[in-house]
Amino acid sequence: MPETDFADATRKLADLAVGFGANVQPGQIVGVTSYVGKEALTREVARASYERGARWVDVLYFDQWLKRERVARAPEDSLDFVPPWLVDRLRWLSDEHAARVVLTGPHAPTALDGLDPARAGRDLLPYLPESGKVVNARTTNWTVVPGPGRAWAEAVYPDLPGEAAYERLWEAVIHICRIDADDPVAAWEERMGALRAVALRLTKPRFDRIHLHGPGTDLTVGLFPSSRWLAAGFETVDGVHHYPNVPSEEVFTTPDPSRVDGHVTAALPLELYGSMISGIRAEFQSGRAVKIDADVGADALRAAAAKDEGASRLGELALVDRQGRIGPLGTVFYDTLIDENAASHIALGNGYQVGVEDEADAARVNSSSIHVDFMIGRPELEVDGLTAAGERVPLLRGGDWQL
């Protein structure tokens, strides 16, 4: 891919993020969270936002190499500290009913190598403990999109030389974000329409529980009486429709955090804000993860799951079919935004109140300062819906919907 194509792809990705994902409105403030190394995409996001009439684009950069210094050397009791101004900035964006754009993809995948995973798992920045509250308040129209970088590309494609790996990563992002379509927005609307139809079919029976069973996994997840399934389209309190994840290939719901039992084995590694965790295994009893193991980085996930009362309970259950563009690539991207849309997954921590319809159920949605997705889906995973009367309804077989 010639370098001029990088510029074109960067512009198209920014246009999709701002116009389709966040749906920036005239006069809005736009908060952008980015990483060192993603400056070109960040600037294009600013350009696209101002072209749509943004009043101000507020950019915040993070550097994982600075996080390494903190995790390696800071006092143990300081690792959970979050600077108040970071939280104040998020609250300000919420109060302003701003738009938010987050760029993902590890800019320094090896930055935390060799450090104590338990210490690394206590520093989840740039994720902020107030994020779940802002999402549930529905005051901001927001989106998360991948921003390719060379170090990230070399982690995904280690057998390719640096520039070739970078080209391959861009080719993958262009494909999975559908910016190779003549009209990317129309392409996404078509895919979202198909997923919304699935979500309606999943909601109609009002399943009491979902049973996921396959290699290394036998998990039953209880639902609320008013739990509903959604595709990744949200609406703010001001009526602004937006797509939080670009790409998105999932349908998801909000589980009852007190009714989760069984065990799971992760199908893909997890990148936890700089910590790489692979081979995750977890056991649940009465909603709580009572045991967490992993081949690599277990202490990082354990530390995150110990953040607060709700951190070891589920806030989300998402199902992914094989009709999307990510899973068939067979590539591990080491980026939760992409990898979670390759396989069905669960999330520890904060739940989405939009996933229930009754106010009494909304009050019981899991609350936490974290939201950590990890992927448990694989082709052999079978998913069934269980009604309150005990009927078992097949939902997914071999990655295909059975409804």
C-alpha positions in Angstrom: 0.0 0.0 0.0 1.6 3.3 -1.0 2.0 5.8 1.8 -0.5 8.2 0.1 -3.1 5.6 0.9 -2.4 5.9 4.6 -3.4 9.5 4.5 -6.6 8.7 2.6 -7.5 5.9 4.9 -6.8 8.0 8.0 -9.1 10.7 6.6 -11.9 8.2 5.9 -11.6 6.6 9.3 -11.8 9.9 11.0 -14.9 10.9 8.9 -16.5 7.6 9.9 -15.7 8.1 13.6 -16.9 11.6 13.8 -19.9 11.5 11.4 -21.2 8.0 12.0 -19.7 6.8 15.3 -19.9 9.8 17.6 -22.3 11.7 15.3 -20.9 15.1 16.3 -23.4 17.9 16.3 -23.0 21.6 15.5 -21.9 23.6 18.5 -20.7 20.6 20.5 -17.5 20.2 22.4 -15.6 17.1 21.3 -13.4 15.3 23.8 -10.7 13.1 22.2 -8.7 10.5 24.1 -5.6 9.4 22.1 -2.2 7.9 22.5 1.3 9.1 21.5 1.9 7.8 17.9 -1.7 8.4 16.8 -1.3 12.0 16.1 -2.2 11.8 12.4 -5.6 10.2 13.1 -6.2 12.5 16.1 -5.7 15.6 13.9 -8.1 14.2 11.3 -10.7 13.6 14.0 -10.2 17.3 14.9 -10.6 18.4 11.3 -13.7 16.3 10.8 -15.2 17.6 14.0 -14.7 21.2 13.1 -16.1 20.6 9.7 -19.3 19.4 11.4 -19.5 22.6 13.4 -17.7 21.6 16.7 -17.2 24.5 19.1 -14.0 23.1 20.6 -12.0 19.9 20.2 -10.3 18.9 23.5 -7.5 16.3 23.0 -5.9 14.2 25.7 -2.8 12.0 24.9 -1.6 9.1 26.9 1.9 7.4 26.8 2.2 3.8 28.0 6.0 4.3 28.5 5.1 6.9 31.2 2.8 4.3 32.7 5.7 1.9 32.9 7.6 4.3 35.1 4.7 4.6 37.4 4.0 0.9 37.6 7.7 0.1 38.1 8.6 2.8 40.7 5.6 4.5 42.3 4.6 3.7 45.9 2.3 0.7 46.2 -0.5 2.6 47.8 -0.5 5.2 45.1 -1.2 3.0 42.1 -5.0 3.4 42.3 -4.7 7.2 42.4 -6.5 9.1 39.6 -5.7 12.8 39.2 -8.9 14.7 40.0 -8.5 16.9 36.9 -8.9 13.8 34.7 -12.2 13.0 36.4 -13.3 16.7 36.3 -12.6 16.7 32.6 -14.9 13.7 32.0 -17.6 15.3 34.2 -17.2 18.6 32.3 -17.8 16.7 29.0 -20.8 15.1 30.5 -22.2 18.4 31.9 -21.6 20.0 28.4 -23.4 17.1 26.7 -20.3 16.8 24.6 -19.3 14.2 22.0 -16.4 11.9 22.8 -14.0 10.0 20.5 -11.5 7.4 21.9 -8.7 6.0 19.8 -7.6 2.4 20.7 -4.9 0.0 19.7 -1.8 -0.4 21.9 0.8 2.1 20.9 3.4 0.4 23.0 2.5 -3.3 23.4 5.7 -4.1 25.3 5.8 -1.1 27.6 4.8 -3.1 30.7 6.8 -6.2 29.9 8.7 -7.6 32.9 6.7 -5.6 35.5 4.6 -7.0 38.3 1.1 -7.8 36.8 -0.6 -7.2 40.1 0.8 -3.6 40.2 0.0 -3.0 36.5 -3.6 -4.2 37.1 -4.2 -1.4 39.6 -3.5 1.3 37.1 -6.2 1.2 34.4 -5.7 4.7 33.0 -6.8 6.1 30.6 -10.0 4.3 31.7 -11.6 6.4 34.4 -13.8 5.1 37.3 -16.5 7.6 36.4 -16.8 6.3 32.8 -19.7 3.9 33.6 -21.7 6.6 35.3 -21.3 8.9 32.3 -22.3 6.2 29.9 -25.4 5.3 31.9 -26.3 9.0 32.2 -26.4 9.1 28.4 -25.2 12.7 28.3 -22.5 12.2 25.7 -22.6 10.8 22.2 -19.4 8.8 22.0 -17.5 6.2 19.9 -14.3 4.1 20.1 -12.3 3.5 16.9 -8.9 1.8 16.2 -5.9 3.9 15.3 -3.2 1.8 13.6 0.4 2.2 14.7 3.7 0.6 13.8 4.5 -1.0 17.2 1.0 -2.4 17.4 1.3 -3.8 13.8 4.5 -5.6 14.7 2.8 -7.3 17.6 -0.1 -8.4 15.4 2.1 -9.6 12.5 5.4 -10.6 14.1 6.5 -12.5 11.0 6.4 -9.4 8.8 9.0 -6.6 8.6 7.9 -3.4 10.2 6.5 -1.4 7.3 4.9 -4.5 5.8 3.2 -5.2 9.1 2.0 -1.6 9.3 0.5 -1.9 5.8 -1.2 -5.2 6.7 -2.7 -3.7 9.9 -4.1 -0.8 7.9 -5.5 -3.2 5.3 -7.3 -5.1 8.1 -8.6 -1.9 9.8 -9.9 -0.6 6.4 -11.7 -3.9 5.9 -13.2 -4.4 9.3 -14.3 -0.7 9.6 -15.8 -1.0 6.1 -14.1 2.1 4.9 -13.4 0.2 1.7 -17.1 0.5 0.8 -18.3 3.1 -1.7 -20.5 4.4 1.2 -19.1 3.2 4.6 -22.1 4.7 6.5 -24.6 2.8 4.3 -22.5 -0.4 4.7 -22.7 0.0 8.5 -26.4 0.8 8.5 -27.0 -2.4 6.6 -25.0 -4.5 9.1 -26.5 -2.8 12.1 -30.0 -3.4 10.7 -29.2 -7.1 10.5 -27.9 -7.1 14.1 -30.9 -5.1 15.4 -33.2 -7.7 13.9 -31.3 -10.4 15.7 -31.5 -8.4 18.9 -35.3 -8.2 18.6 -35.6 -11.9 18.1 -33.4 -12.6 21.2 -35.5 -10.2 23.3 -39.0 -11.4 22.4 -38.8 -14.7 24.4 -37.6 -13.0 27.5 -35.2 -15.7 28.4 -34.6 -16.3 32.1 -31.0 -17.5 31.6 -28.4 -17.9 28.8 -26.3 -21.1 28.8 -22.9 -21.1 27.1 -21.2 -24.4 26.7 -18.2 -25.7 24.8 -14.5 -26.4 25.2 -13.4 -25.1 28.6 -16.7 -23.2 29.2 -20.0 -24.1 30.9 -21.6 -20.9 32.1 -25.2 -20.0 33.0 -25.9 -16.3 33.0 -29.2 -15.1 34.6 -31.1 -12.2 33.0 -33.4 -9.6 34.5 -37.2 -10.0 33.6 -36.8 -6.8 31.5 -33.4 -7.5 30.0 -33.3 -6.7 26.3 -30.8 -7.3 23.6 -29.3 -4.5 21.6 -26.9 -3.9 18.7 -24.3 -1.2 19.2 -26.5 1.8 18.6 -27.2 4.2 21.6 -29.2 7.4 21.9 -28.4 10.3 24.3 -30.9 12.0 26.5 -30.9 14.7 23.8 -32.0 12.3 21.1 -28.6 12.0 19.4 -28.1 8.6 17.9 -24.5 7.3 18.0 -22.5 4.0 17.7 -20.1 3.5 20.6 -18.0 0.9 18.9 -16.6 1.1 15.3 -16.3 -1.7 14.3 -19.1 -3.6 16.1 -20.4 -7.0 15.3 -22.1 -7.9 18.5 -25.5 -8.1 20.1 -25.4 -7.6 23.9 -27.6 -7.5 27.0 -27.3 -6.7 30.7 -27.3 -9.7 33.0 -28.4 -10.1 36.6 -25.1 -9.8 38.5 -26.3 -12.1 41.2 -27.1 -15.1 38.9 -24.0 -16.2 37.1 -22.6 -19.7 37.7 -20.1 -22.0 36.1 -16.7 -21.6 34.5 -15.3 -20.0 31.3 -12.1 -20.2 29.3 -11.0 -17.3 27.2 -10.7 -17.8 23.5 -8.4 -14.8 22.9 -5.8 -12.8 24.8 -6.8 -9.7 26.6 -5.0 -6.3 26.4 -5.9 -4.6 29.7 -4.7 -1.0 29.3 -1.1 -2.1 28.7 -1.1 -5.5 30.5 -1.2 -8.6 28.2 -3.2 -11.4 29.7 -3.6 -14.8 28.0 -5.2 -18.2 28.8 -7.8 -16.7 31.1 -9.9 -19.1 33.2 -12.6 -17.9 35.6 -15.1 -19.6 37.9 -18.4 -18.0 39.0 -20.6 -18.7 42.0 -23.8 -16.8 42.7 -22.7 -14.1 40.3 -19.2 -13.5 41.6 -15.9 -14.5 40.0 -14.5 -16.6 42.9 -11.4 -17.8 41.0 -9.4 -16.1 38.2 -6.4 -17.8 36.6 -4.4 -17.2 33.4 -1.4 -18.6 31.7 0.1 -15.1 31.6 -0.8 -12.0 33.6 -3.4 -13.4 36.0 -2.5 -11.0 38.8 -3.4 -8.0 36.5 -6.9 -9.2 36.0 -7.3 -10.3 39.6 -6.2 -6.7 40.7 -8.8 -5.2 38.4 -11.5 -7.6 39.6 -10.7 -6.5 43.2 -11.3 -2.8 42.6 -14.7 -2.7 44.2 -17.7 -4.7 45.1 -19.0 -5.0 41.6 -15.7 -5.6 39.8 -15.9 -9.4 40.1 -19.5 -9.6 38.8 -20.8 -9.4 35.2 -22.0 -6.2 33.6 -22.5 -7.5 30.1 -23.0 -10.6 28.0 -22.5 -10.2 24.2 -22.9 -12.7 21.4 -21.1 -12.6 18.1 -22.0 -14.6 15.0 -19.6 -15.5 12.2 -21.1 -13.1 9.6 -19.0 -10.2 10.6 -15.7 -9.2 9.1 -13.4 -9.7 12.1 -13.7 -13.4 13.2 -13.1 -14.8 9.7 -9.7 -13.1 9.6 -8.4 -15.5 12.3 -6.2 -12.7 13.6 -5.5 -11.7 17.3 -5.4 -7.9 17.3 -4.5 -7.5 21.0 -7.1 -4.7 21.1 -10.4 -5.3 23.0 -12.4 -3.1 20.6 -11.6 -5.4 17.7 -11.1 -8.8 19.4 -14.4 -8.6 21.3 -16.2 -8.3 18.0 -14.5 -11.5 16.8 -16.0 -13.7 19.5 -18.8 -13.8 22.1 -17.7 -12.3 25.3 -18.5 -11.3 28.9 -17.5 -8.2 30.8 -16.6 -7.9 34.4 -17.7 -4.7 36.1 -20.2 -1.9 35.3 -23.4 -2.8 33.4 -25.4 -0.8 30.9 -28.7 0.4 32.2 -29.9 0.7 28.6 -29.9 -3.1 28.5 -33.0 -3.3 30.8 -36.4 -1.7 30.3 -37.8 -1.7 33.9 -36.7 0.9 36.4 -36.6 -1.6 39.2 -34.3 -3.8 37.2 -32.1 -0.8 36.3 -31.5 -0.2 39.9 -30.0 -3.7 40.2 -27.7 -3.4 37.3 -24.1 -4.1 38.3 -22.2 -0.9 39.3 -18.4 -0.8 39.3 -15.5 1.5 38.5 -14.2 -1.0 35.8 -15.6 -2.6 32.7 -13.3 -5.3 31.3 -14.4 -7.5 28.4 -12.8 -10.8 27.7 -13.6 -13.2 24.8 -15.0 -16.7 25.4 -16.5 -17.4 22.0 -15.2 -19.9 19.5 -16.8 -22.0 16.7 -17.5 -24.9 19.0 -19.3 -22.7 21.6 -23.0 -23.5 21.8 -25.4 -20.9 23.2 -28.9 -21.7 24.4 -31.7 -19.5 25.9 -33.6 -21.0 28.8 -37.1 -19.8 29.6 -38.5 -19.5 33.1 -40.6 -22.6 32.3 -37.5 -24.6 31.5 -37.6 -24.6 27.8 -34.2 -24.7 26.1 -33.9 -22.8 22.8 -30.8 -23.1 20.6 -29.4 -19.6 19.8 -25.9 -20.1 18.3 -24.4 -23.2 16.7 -21.1 -23.0 14.8 -21.4 -19.3 14.9 -24.8 -19.2 13.1 -28.0 -17.9 14.6 -30.6 -20.6 15.2 -33.6 -18.4 15.9 
